[in-house]
Amino acid sequence: MKSAKSEDIDDTSAPLIEHLAELRTRLIWSVLAFVVAMVLCYFVWNPIFDFLTQPICYALEKRSQTCGLILLKLQEGFFVAMRIAFFGGFVLAFPVVGYQLWRFVAPGLYRSEKNALLPFLVASPIMFICGAAFAYYIILPWAFDFFLGFQQGPLALPDDPAGAAGAAAQATATAEQPWAGIVFQGSVEEYLTLTTKFILAFGLSFQLPVALTLMGKAGLVSSEGLASVRRYAIVVILVLAAMVTPPDVISQIVLFSVIYGLYEISIFLVRRIERKRELEE
């Protein structure tokens, strides 16, 4: 029995100081990967910004409006570049950080435990990308189209030479209307903050099935237990949605619906694991 266990596990007697040294090494590699990715993204922040502004540009193009954002502060352009670099560094370094975490915990796992954990490590970045893509391609265009629908009057900026003639004609035609014109003139930093919050929020929320299924695989949670605390989970999800989204009800409802749906999917996956375990026993 002892010889079999010694073959299955890589290290069982490493002193505490070696574990701390290993943890320090993995943290250094993770921070280094993040810094390198952040520097790379800083030098290409313009293409990344162009990519992030595609949803708002598409929504404005549908209304025949010019796609343009403004700088409200002198230093706002620099902070925008740094925010993009930080955001890109986090996304690019995410697989490296996950790999370093795996390298730290793998020596203390049996081979069967490694085989059970490895699919979840592969699924984690895939689910993050799925969540980010869901926010970028589905949620953001729908949200921007909804918010821009509250514009009224001449849909051209006062200093837009291309749309000046059309705006003047439209203003003349609507001169007798009793309401003021409302046109979108967004801040670069505010738009970027909104967009990155949505992408990160949905990317991280898509980790919920991975985390709960892994906990169910380890026996830490059960499908019956998750179902019994559903009412408390709803409250926690509502609070989380209110914290990570902008202060508008539509965004919070959308994120709540997605996370709660993932919670129900997690219960289904944990129940499947329990049934498979019962059949094996």
N, C-alpha and C positions, 0 to 999 in steps of 0.2 A: 504494500500500500504506500509506504513512504517513497519507494523508488518511482512508482507510477506518478505520484504527485510532484516529485522533484523534476520529472521530465515534462509535465504539463505546464508548470509555472516557471517563469524565467528567473525570478529572484524573490526569495522569501525572507532573507536575513540581512538585507541592506540596512545599515544603521541610519538613524534619523538625519545625521549630517549629510549623508549621501543623497537622501531624498530632497533635502533643502537645496543642495547644490544642483541637483537635476532640475528642480523647479526654477531655480534662478536661471539656468541655461535656457530652458524653454521660454521663460518670460523675456529674456534678452532677444532670442530669435523672433519672438512674436512682435516685440516693440520695434526691432530692426526692420522686419518686413513691413510694418505699418508706416514707418518713417520713409523707407525707400519708395513704397507705393504712393505715399503722399507727395513726395518730391516729384515723382514722375507725372502725377496728375496735375501738379501745379504748372508744369511747363506745357501741358496740353489742355489747360482749363477752358480755352475758347471753344474747341470742338465739343467738349463735354457740356459747356453751357448752351451751345447751339442745339445739342441733342435734348437737353432738359427743357428747352423752350419750344420744342415742336408741338406739344399739346396746346399751349396757349396760342401759338401762331396759327395752328389749324383752326381753332375755334374763332379767332379773329378773321381769318381768311373767309370762313363761311359767311361772315357778315360784311364782307368787302371792306374790312378795316386794315390799316397798316399795323404790322406786328412790330411793336417797339416798347421798350421799357426805359425808365428814366433813373438817373442817379440823384438821390435827394441830398446826399452828403458828399463832400470832396473825397473822403477816404473810403466811400462805399464800394468802389470798384475793387480796391485791394482786398477788402473783407469778403467780397463775393468770390474772388479767386481763391482765397484761403478756405472758405467754406466748401467750395467745389473740391479743392485738394484734400480736405479732411474727409469729405463724403466719399470720394473716389478711393482714397487710401483705405478706408474702412471696408469698402466692398471688395477691393482687390486682395487685401490682407486676410479676409475672412477665411478662405480655405487654408492658408498657411497657419493661422492661429488654431484652427480645428485640428490640423495635422500635428502641431506641437502638443496640443492637449492629448491627442491619442498617443504620442510617443511617451508622454509622462505617465499615463495610467496603464498602458499596455503591459509593461513588465510585471505588474502586480495582478494580472488577470490570467485565468486558465485559458487553454486553447478554445474550449467550448464557449467561454465568456467572450473571447475576442471575436469568434465567429458570429456571436449574437449581436455584438456592439458595432461591428464594422458596417453593416448595412445602414444603421442609423447615422453614422458619420458621413456616409456618402449621400444619404437623403437630406441631411441638414442644409448644405449649400444649394442643392437642387430646389428644395422647398423655398429657400430665401429668394432665389432667382424667380421662381414662379410667383411669389408674393409681390416682388418688385415689378415684374412684368404685368401682373394683374392691375396694380395701381397705375402704372404708366400708360398702358394701352387701353384700359377700360374705365377705371375710376376717374383719372384726371381729365380726359376729354369730356366725359359726362359732367363732371363737376364744373369745369370751366364754361361749358356750353350753358349750364344752368345759371351760373352766376352772371355771365355776360348778358343773359336775357333780361336783366333789370335795367339795361341801358335804355335811354329814350332821347328823342330829339336828334340833332345832327350827330352822326356817328363818326366824326372826324375831329382831330385835335385842332385847337385854334392856330397852332404854328405849323401845321402840316401843309406845305405848298402844293403837294399833289392832290390833296383833297379839299383845298381851299375853295375852288370854284363850285364843286359839288356841295360842299357844306354851306356856302353862301346861298346857293339856289334853294337848298333844303330849308335853311333858316328863314328865307323869304317866304317860302310856301307855308311854314309853320309859325309865322310871326304872331298870328292871332291865337295860338294855343296857350292856355293858361299855365302850363308847367315848364319848369326849367329843364334844359338839356342835361343828360347824364351820359358821360363817355368814359371808358376805361383808360386810365393813365397810370399804370402800375409801377411800383418801385422794384428795381432789380433784386435787392436784398430780400424784400418781403415776398416776392414771387418765389425766389430760390428757397427761402425758408419753408414756405408752404409746400413746395414740390418735394423737397428732400424729406420733410416730415411724413408726407403721405407714403413715399417709397419705402422709407425705413420702417414705418409703422406696419405696413402690410407685409414687408419682407420678414420682420421679426414675428408678427402674429402667425405667419404660416409655419413657424417652428413649433407651434402648440401640439399638433398631432405627433410630431417626432418626439418631443419631450414626454408627453403623456404615454405614448406607446412604449417608449423605452422604460419608463417607470413601471408600466404594467408588465413588461417582460421581466423586470427585476423583482416583481412581486411587491413593489412599494405602494401601488394603487390597484384598485379593482374596478371593473365596470359598474358593479353595484354601488360602490362607494362614490364614484364620480356622478352617477345618476342621482344618488341621494342628496348630494350637495349642489344640485343644479341651480336652485334658487339663489344660493350664495354666490355661485359662479356668475350668474347674471349680473348681480350687483358689482362684483369685482370687474367684470368686463365693461360695464357701463362707466365705472370710474376710470378704468384704463383708457377707454376710448375718449373720454373727456380730457384726459391729461395729454395725450399724444397727438390730438388733432386740433386744428384751429377752432376758435370758439363759435362754431355755428352748428346748429342741430343736424343739418343734412349730413355733414362729414362724420359726425359722431354716430348717427344711426347706421350709416353705411359700414363703418369700421366695426361697430357692435354686431351687425348682422353677419359679417364675414367671420369674426372671431367666434361667435356663438355657433355658427355652422361648423367650424373646425373643431369646436369642443364636442359637438355631437358625433362628428366623424371619429374623434379620438375614442369616445365611448364604444363605438362600433368596432374599432380596431382592437381595443383592449379585450372586448368580449370574444373576438375571434381568437386571440392568443390564449385566453382562458379555455376555450373549447378545445383547441389543439392540445393544450397541456393535459386536459382531462383525458383525451383520447390516448395520448402517449402513456399516461399512468395506468 
